[in-house]
Amino acid sequence: MAAKRKNKKRNKKQKNLIKYLQRKFSKTMQKKLVMLFMAVILAFVILVARITYINFTRGESYTKLVLDQQQYNSRTIPFKRGDILDADGTKIATSERVYNVILDAKALLSNKEAVIESTKTVLKECFEVSDEAIQSILDENPTGRYNIILKQVSYDAAKTFEEKQKDEDTKVAGIWLEEDYVRRYPYNALASDVVGFVVDGNVGSIGLEATYNSTLNGTDGREYGYYDNDSTVERTIKEPVNGNSVVTTLDVNLQSIVEKHISAFNDKYKDSKNLGAKNIAVVIMDPSNGAVMAEASYPDFDLNNPRDLSAYYSEAEITEMDDEEYLAALNSLWKNFCVSDTFEPGSTMKPFTVAAALETGAINGSEHYYCGGFLHVGDHDIHCVNRSGHGTLSVSEVIEDSCNVGTMQIAEALGKENFAKYQSVFGFGEFTGIDLPGEGDTSSLLYNVEDMSVTDLATNAFGQNFNSTMMQLSAGFCSLINGGNYYEPYIVQQVQDENGNLVSNHDATVVKKTISQATSTKIKSYMYNTVEIGTARKAQVEGYDIGGKTGTSQKLPRDAKKYLNSFIGYAPQENPEFMIYVIIDEPNIADQAASGLACEMAADIMKEALPYLNVTKSE
């Protein structure tokens, strides 16, 4: 028991000792924490006092240093948008380096009067900026650090300015040059609705500029600057990534030939609006691969000034336009007729109807048909182009003389099921896949088998009461003459980087087989006779074997007597290397139904184009 009491007494002493030590340690820690807190407060007070002192005594110089750092040593480096080239590498669209002249008013005014006057003199000599213009900025915005004096100054002018800056006897302050690029079109209106233009710097609008916008665009770079401890400027540069260039299948020389003859027609027949016809359009393709070698339509516009309407409207007319009317006028000017507009193709459809009948076995080519000037179909008398009648015709003569009656009888033998099937086979009612925006949708402008009456079949057979686009008919026609291979039409054949290295290649794409080689050979023989002895004789070119078909479609409403004139043809007869499609829509002549106009324009173009392209001559 005595031992237990002794241990209990010892434990109590130990506990009291621990409590004493804890109290002692707690007081010591509290003193240390108070001292640490006081030290932090003191340091903070000293720091605030120091910052206040620096800001009061040298704040202006430090602010200027920061602003100067931001203004001159941290900037965007713009990328260069890629070029659009023709098949031979000629630039159709390119981006030229230019400079914006920037005035830092605060920096200039911080200098002596002599420096200010010297700077004004240099600006006048290099950029023809008046003293008054500079003084106006200095008066109105004396603290402004970013005032644009001029935009899009040329490289030569910028170089002259930089040489002046380096001259020790010339004092310049507060002026710097900001790099930029501006889009230029060396050939102005050439292929305007195909090439397109850019808005808001690097946003493609219509044409190839729109379709290949992301390909042509690059990524801006950035230059970062800062001062190290020795007040030396350190720079970090993230270089811009320039856009890729696109190489087209267009040929600038061929395109120029086409547009020269469109212009000649327009000059001959133009009205007060400077229009020889409502629309004039030409497509030239390589039937062996679907490449578009030239594509033009009129009215056109200057790519370097795409909003200029002065060629077609008077100043008073433009002034009177409200915003909606002005925009409508521009959109009408910018549309690509060859791709976007739909129309009744007329008799250029007849070779397709005959080809479908041959391919299905509905006819074999030895048949004959009688034309008395009209054919009674359903409840209608449908007239031929020759109201007196052609008499008895062979299948070839139906095409040669463009006989509606003979074509309707062939379509009757073909039947509406096969006719509708082959419309689809030849690409009517479907998008061609051409690499241009705004392709016309004709899917709802064709008859379904269920909706097609015998009258609809008869009129559709010669290209009336359904719509197509120029590109649809061109692509389908190429398959008629190349042995039956339907190629997807295209305009861009390559993408290259800024150094001309190949990024991607566009190979010819065979989408489907439309007809056999045997059918193609027969159809070509019919169209060769059409140019030699038929309705397309005006399309003949000495030294070349040419085939083709005319078209004259009466537009809606029929009683308005408005017509669309056309010719589609090829050369040479064997293994065609060249396809041309010409449309003259509502020509400014009394007899708009004269299909010879399109034939004549096609012949004029081919007289220059065929030798230039080294197309095979007749033996």
ZAMARGU-4260 file (C-alpha; in steps of 0.2 Angstrom, whole numbers, plus 5000, padded with zeros to 4 digits):
<rodrens>
0) 5000/5000/5000 | 5014/5012/5004 | 5022/5009/4987 | 5006/5013/4978 | 5005/5029/4988
5) 5023/5033/4983 | 5019/5030/4965 | 5004/5041/4965 | 5013/5055/4973 | 5027/5054/4960
10) 5014/5054/4945 | 5006/5069/4952 | 5023/5079/4952 | 5026/5074/4934 | 5009/5080/4929
15) 5012/5097/4937 | 5029/5098/4929 | 5021/5095/4912 | 5008/5108/4914 | 5021/5121/4920
20) 5032/5117/4904 | 5016/5119/4893 | 5012/5136/4900 | 5030/5141/4899 | 5031/5136/4880
25) 5014/5143/4876 | 5019/5160/4882 | 5036/5159/4873 | 5027/5155/4856 | 5014/5169/4858
30) 5028/5181/4860 | 5037/5174/4844 | 5021/5175/4834 | 5018/5193/4839 | 5036/5197/4835
35) 5034/5188/4818 | 5017/5197/4814 | 5025/5214/4819 | 5039/5210/4807 | 5027/5206/4792
40) 5017/5222/4795 | 5033/5232/4796 | 5039/5224/4779 | 5023/5228/4771 | 5023/5246/4777
45) 5041/5248/4770 | 5036/5240/4753 | 5020/5251/4752 | 5031/5266/4756 | 5044/5261/4743
50) 5031/5258/4730 | 5023/5275/4734 | 5040/5284/4733 | 5045/5275/4716 | 5028/5279/4709
55) 5029/5297/4715 | 5047/5300/4709 | 5049/5289/4693 | 5031/5283/4690 | 5030/5292/4673
60) 5046/5284/4666 | 5041/5267/4672 | 5023/5269/4664 | 5031/5275/4648 | 5043/5260/4648
65) 5029/5248/4650 | 5018/5256/4637 | 5033/5257/4625 | 5036/5239/4628 | 5018/5235/4623
70) 5018/5246/4608 | 5034/5242/4600 | 5040/5225/4607 | 5024/5215/4608 | 5015/5214/4591
75) 5006/5202/4580 | 5015/5196/4564 | 5002/5193/4551 | 5002/5177/4540 | 5002/5178/4521
80) 4987/5171/4513 | 4991/5158/4500 | 4990/5162/4481 | 4978/5156/4468 | 4987/5150/4453
85) 4983/5144/4435 | 4988/5127/4429 | 5005/5135/4423 | 5008/5144/4440 | 5003/5161/4435
90) 4996/5171/4450 | 4977/5175/4448 | 4976/5180/4466 | 4990/5185/4478 | 4994/5194/4494
95) 5006/5209/4494 | 5015/5215/4509 | 5010/5233/4514 | 5012/5243/4530 | 5001/5254/4541
100) 5009/5270/4547 | 5006/5272/4566 | 5009/5288/4576 | 5012/5287/4595 | 5007/5305/4599
105) 5013/5305/4617 | 5030/5298/4612 | 5032/5312/4598 | 5026/5326/4610 | 5039/5321/4623
110) 5053/5326/4611 | 5059/5343/4607 | 5050/5355/4595 | 5064/5352/4582 | 5061/5333/4582
115) 5043/5335/4580 | 5045/5346/4565 | 5058/5334/4558 | 5046/5320/4560 | 5033/5330/4551
120) 5045/5333/4536 | 5049/5315/4535 | 5031/5310/4534 | 5028/5322/4521 | 5043/5317/4510
125) 5039/5298/4512 | 5020/5297/4513 | 5014/5314/4507 | 5006/5317/4524 | 5003/5335/4527
130) 5009/5344/4543 | 4991/5349/4546 | 4985/5331/4547 | 4999/5326/4560 | 4995/5342/4570
135) 4977/5338/4570 | 4980/5321/4578 | 4992/5328/4591 | 4979/5342/4596 | 4964/5330/4597
140) 4973/5315/4605 | 4989/5320/4612 | 4991/5305/4624 | 4986/5292/4610 | 4999/5279/4607
145) 4991/5271/4592 | 4985/5282/4579 | 4984/5275/4561 | 4990/5289/4549 | 4990/5278/4533
150) 4985/5261/4528 | 4992/5249/4515 | 5008/5259/4511 | 5019/5250/4498 | 5035/5241/4502
155) 5045/5254/4492 | 5038/5269/4503 | 5041/5259/4519 | 5059/5256/4514 | 5062/5274/4510
160) 5055/5279/4527 | 5066/5266/4536 | 5081/5272/4527 | 5077/5290/4533 | 5075/5283/4551
165) 5093/5276/4550 | 5100/5293/4544 | 5109/5301/4559 | 5105/5318/4553 | 5087/5315/4552
170) 5077/5315/4569 | 5061/5304/4569 | 5051/5300/4584 | 5034/5292/4588 | 5032/5284/4571
175) 5032/5265/4567 | 5026/5254/4554 | 5014/5239/4556 | 5015/5225/4544 | 5000/5219/4535
180) 4995/5210/4518 | 4982/5216/4505 | 4974/5204/4493 | 4978/5208/4474 | 4971/5202/4458
185) 4983/5205/4444 | 4970/5201/4430 | 4956/5212/4438 | 4940/5205/4431 | 4947/5189/4424
190) 4937/5173/4430 | 4930/5185/4443 | 4915/5174/4449 | 4927/5158/4449 | 4941/5166/4459
195) 4931/5176/4471 | 4937/5189/4483 | 4941/5192/4502 | 4932/5203/4514 | 4937/5208/4532
200) 4955/5204/4529 | 4956/5185/4526 | 4938/5179/4524 | 4934/5172/4507 | 4918/5178/4498
205) 4912/5167/4484 | 4922/5157/4472 | 4938/5148/4476 | 4942/5161/4489 | 4927/5155/4499
210) 4929/5136/4495 | 4947/5135/4500 | 4947/5149/4513 | 4954/5137/4527 | 4967/5131/4515
215) 4973/5148/4509 | 4973/5155/4527 | 4988/5153/4539 | 4991/5157/4557 | 4997/5174/4564
220) 5013/5175/4573 | 5018/5185/4588 | 5033/5195/4594 | 5035/5196/4612 | 5047/5209/4621
225) 5053/5212/4638 | 5067/5221/4648 | 5079/5211/4658 | 5089/5217/4673 | 5101/5227/4662
230) 5087/5236/4653 | 5091/5226/4638 | 5076/5221/4627 | 5074/5203/4625 | 5063/5196/4611
235) 5054/5180/4608 | 5046/5178/4591 | 5033/5165/4586 | 5034/5165/4567 | 5018/5166/4557
240) 5012/5150/4547 | 5008/5156/4530 | 4993/5149/4520 | 4995/5136/4507 | 4992/5140/4488
245) 4980/5132/4477 | 4984/5127/4459 | 4969/5127/4448 | 4965/5119/4431 | 4962/5136/4424
250) 4973/5143/4410 | 4975/5162/4410 | 4978/5163/4392 | 4963/5152/4387 | 4952/5161/4400
255) 4957/5178/4392 | 4953/5171/4374 | 4935/5166/4381 | 4932/5183/4389 | 4939/5193/4374
260) 4925/5185/4363 | 4912/5187/4377 | 4917/5206/4377 | 4916/5207/4359 | 4898/5200/4358
265) 4893/5212/4372 | 4901/5227/4363 | 4891/5222/4348 | 4874/5220/4356 | 4875/5230/4372
270) 4861/5241/4378 | 4860/5256/4390 | 4865/5244/4404 | 4880/5238/4395 | 4873/5221/4393
275) 4873/5212/4376 | 4862/5199/4384 | 4855/5195/4401 | 4868/5182/4404 | 4883/5176/4393
280) 4892/5161/4399 | 4906/5149/4393 | 4913/5133/4401 | 4928/5123/4393 | 4932/5106/4400
285) 4944/5092/4397 | 4932/5078/4394 | 4946/5065/4398 | 4946/5070/4417 | 4933/5083/4421
290) 4946/5097/4423 | 4938/5114/4420 | 4950/5124/4409 | 4940/5140/4408 | 4924/5146/4415
295) 4917/5164/4412 | 4901/5173/4413 | 4895/5191/4410 | 4891/5202/4418 | 4908/5202/4427
300) 4916/5213/4440 | 4933/5219/4445 | 4940/5208/4459 | 4950/5223/4466 | 4935/5233/4468
305) 4920/5221/4469 | 4907/5233/4475 | 4909/5245/4461 | 4892/5245/4451 | 4896/5260/4440
310) 4898/5249/4424 | 4880/5244/4425 | 4871/5258/4435 | 4872/5277/4434 | 4878/5287/4449
315) 4860/5293/4452 | 4853/5275/4451 | 4866/5269/4464 | 4862/5284/4475 | 4844/5280/4475
320) 4846/5262/4480 | 4842/5257/4498 | 4853/5245/4507 | 4842/5230/4501 | 4842/5235/4483
325) 4861/5238/4483 | 4865/5221/4491 | 4853/5213/4478 | 4862/5221/4464 | 4879/5215/4471
330) 4873/5197/4473 | 4866/5197/4456 | 4883/5203/4449 | 4893/5191/4460 | 4883/5175/4456
335) 4892/5162/4445 | 4879/5158/4431 | 4889/5143/4426 | 4887/5134/4443 | 4872/5143/4451
340) 4859/5147/4438 | 4846/5134/4433 | 4837/5134/4416 | 4828/5123/4403 | 4842/5116/4393
345) 4833/5115/4376 | 4839/5104/4362 | 4856/5101/4370 | 4846/5087/4379 | 4842/5077/4363
350) 4859/5068/4362 | 4856/5062/4380 | 4838/5056/4376 | 4845/5046/4360 | 4860/5039/4370
355) 4848/5032/4383 | 4837/5024/4370 | 4852/5016/4362 | 4860/5010/4378 | 4844/5002/4384
360) 4840/4994/4367 | 4824/5004/4364 | 4832/5008/4347 | 4847/5002/4338 | 4850/5017/4327
365) 4843/5010/4311 | 4825/5017/4314 | 4817/5031/4304 | 4804/5043/4310 | 4791/5054/4301
370) 4790/5072/4306 | 4774/5082/4300 | 4778/5098/4310 | 4770/5092/4326 | 4765/5077/4336
375) 4749/5075/4346 | 4753/5069/4363 | 4740/5067/4377 | 4729/5082/4374 | 4742/5093/4366
380) 4749/5096/4349 | 4767/5098/4352 | 4776/5107/4338 | 4793/5104/4330 | 4806/5118/4327
385) 4801/5116/4309 | 4782/5119/4309 | 4781/5113/4291 | 4789/5096/4296 | 4805/5087/4292
390) 4798/5072/4283 | 4806/5055/4286 | 4822/5056/4296 | 4835/5043/4302 | 4841/5043/4320
395) 4856/5053/4315 | 4845/5066/4305 | 4834/5068/4321 | 4850/5075/4330 | 4857/5084/4314
400) 4840/5094/4311 | 4836/5095/4329 | 4819/5087/4326 | 4807/5088/4341 | 4795/5076/4334
405) 4808/5062/4330 | 4815/5065/4348 | 4798/5063/4356 | 4795/5046/4346 | 4812/5040/4352
410) 4807/5045/4370 | 4791/5036/4368 | 4800/5020/4364 | 4812/5023/4378 | 4798/5025/4391
415) 4797/5036/4406 | 4805/5024/4418 | 4821/5022/4408 | 4820/5041/4404 | 4820/5046/4422
420) 4833/5033/4426 | 4845/5040/4414 | 4842/5058/4419 | 4849/5052/4435 | 4863/5042/4427
425) 4869/5058/4417 | 4868/5068/4433 | 4853/5079/4430 | 4845/5083/4447 | 4861/5080/4456
430) 4875/5090/4463 | 4891/5088/4452 | 4903/5090/4467 | 4912/5105/4458 | 4923/5114/4470
435) 4914/5130/4469 | 4901/5137/4481 | 4882/5140/4477 | 4879/5125/4465 | 4861/5126/4459
440) 4849/5113/4466 | 4838/5105/4453 | 4832/5090/4462 | 4815/5097/4464 | 4815/5103/4446
445) 4814/5086/4438 | 4799/5074/4436 | 4798/5058/4446 | 4792/5043/4436 | 4775/5043/4446
450) 4772/5062/4442 | 4778/5061/4423 | 4764/5061/4411 | 4766/5056/4392 | 4766/5075/4389
455) 4780/5078/4402 | 4790/5064/4394 | 4788/5071/4377 | 4794/5089/4381 | 4807/5083/4393
460) 4815/5073/4379 | 4820/5089/4370 | 4825/5098/4385 | 4809/5107/4390 | 4799/5108/4407
465) 4814/5103/4418 | 4830/5112/4423 | 4848/5109/4424 | 4864/5119/4427 | 4878/5122/4415
470) 4890/5112/4425 | 4877/5097/4426 | 4875/5097/4407 | 4894/5099/4404 | 4899/5085/4415
475) 4886/5073/4408 | 4890/5078/4390 | 4908/5074/4393 | 4903/5056/4397 | 4893/5055/4381
480) 4909/5059/4371 | 4923/5051/4381 | 4916/5033/4381 | 4904/5034/4395 | 4915/5039/4410
485) 4907/5052/4421 | 4920/5062/4430 | 4917/5074/4444 | 4921/5091/4438 | 4935/5101/4447
490) 4945/5117/4447 | 4959/5114/4460 | 4971/5101/4455 | 4985/5104/4468 | 4988/5112/4485
495) 5006/5118/4488 | 5015/5126/4503 | 5022/5143/4502 | 5038/5136/4495 | 5029/5127/4481
500) 5030/5109/4489 | 5016/5098/4485 | 5004/5096/4500 | 4990/5087/4491 | 4985/5082/4474
505) 4968/5080/4466 | 4967/5065/4454 | 4953/5064/4441 | 4938/5055/4449 | 4927/5043/4439
510) 4910/5043/4448 | 4901/5031/4437 | 4899/5023/4420 | 4884/5031/4410 | 4885/5023/4393
515) 4895/5010/4383 | 4909/5015/4371 | 4898/5009/4357 | 4884/5021/4361 | 4897/5035/4364
520) 4904/5032/4346 | 4886/5032/4338 | 4881/5048/4347 | 4897/5057/4342 | 4894/5052/4324
525) 4877/5060/4325 | 4884/5076/4333 | 4899/5077/4320 | 4885/5077/4306 | 4876/5090/4316
530) 4891/5102/4314 | 4895/5096/4296 | 4878/5097/4288 | 4865/5101/4302 | 4860/5115/4313
535) 4877/5118/4320 | 4886/5122/4304 | 4891/5139/4310 | 4902/5130/4324 | 4914/5124/4310
540) 4932/5128/4312 | 4944/5125/4297 | 4956/5111/4300 | 4947/5103/4315 | 4934/5089/4316
545) 4921/5095/4328 | 4905/5088/4334 | 4891/5097/4344 | 4873/5101/4347 | 4863/5117/4347
550) 4850/5122/4359 | 4836/5135/4359 | 4824/5135/4374 | 4809/5146/4376 | 4809/5153/4394
555) 4794/5154/4405 | 4782/5162/4403 | 4781/5156/4385 | 4771/5170/4379 | 4785/5182/4384
560) 4795/5175/4369 | 4811/5175/4378 | 4825/5163/4373 | 4841/5155/4379 | 4853/5151/4365
565) 4866/5137/4367 | 4879/5126/4359 | 4889/5112/4366 | 4903/5104/4357 | 4920/5095/4356
570) 4935/5092/4347 | 4943/5082/4339 | 4930/5069/4334 | 4941/5054/4339 | 4947/5055/4357
575) 4940/5072/4361 | 4952/5083/4371 | 4941/5099/4372 | 4923/5102/4377 | 4915/5119/4375
580) 4898/5125/4381 | 4891/5142/4376 | 4875/5150/4383 | 4868/5167/4377 | 4853/5171/4388
585) 4840/5183/4381 | 4852/5192/4368 | 4848/5209/4364 | 4841/5205/4346 | 4824/5204/4339
590) 4825/5186/4335 | 4831/5178/4352 | 4828/5161/4345 | 4843/5162/4333 | 4854/5148/4340
595) 4867/5153/4327 | 4873/5166/4340 | 4880/5153/4352 | 4888/5143/4337 | 4897/5158/4331
600) 4904/5163/4348 | 4910/5145/4350 | 4918/5145/4333 | 4927/5161/4337 | 4933/5155/4353
605) 4939/5138/4346 | 4948/5146/4331 | 4960/5153/4344 | 4959/5140/4358 | 4961/5124/4348
610) 4978/5129/4341 | 4984/5136/4358 | 4980/5120/4366 | 4988/5109/4352 | 4971/5100/4350
615) 4973/5087/4336 | 4969/5093/4319 | 4959/5083/4306 | 4969/5073/4294
</rodrens>
